[in-house]
Amino acid sequence: MATSKKEKQAWASRVTGLMEAAQVRPEDLAKRLKVNRSAVYHWRNGFRIPSRGIQTKLAEALGVSVAALNGWAA
């Protein structure tokens, strides 16, 4: 199933807020996750949502659960 633009924007807002809270720069996060810097910018701008595998690594890098990263946690 395709992800809607609204879902991508909500995801981007969450990941951006979590990055700011963790004081992690996009460049540093890209290095930590071993992805291109452009991938992080795509996530932050709502163009793409990363794969589940990357989401697990991203959540760990930001110190949150995958549920919180995806907005599933209360």
C-alpha positions, 0 to 999 in steps of 0.5 A: 500500500502506498504512503500518502503525502499526509503520512509522509509529512507527519513522519517527517515532522516527527523525525525532525523533532526527534533529531532536534531533541537528540541534538543530532545533525543530518550529516552525523545521522547519515554517517551513523546509519551508513546512508547517504546524507540525501536520504536523511534530507528526504526523510526530513522533508517528507519525500520518503519514509525509510525501510523498517530495517533503517527505522530500527537503526534510526530509532536506536540512534535517536534513543526512541522506540520504533513505535515512537518514531512512527507515532504509534506510541501514546 
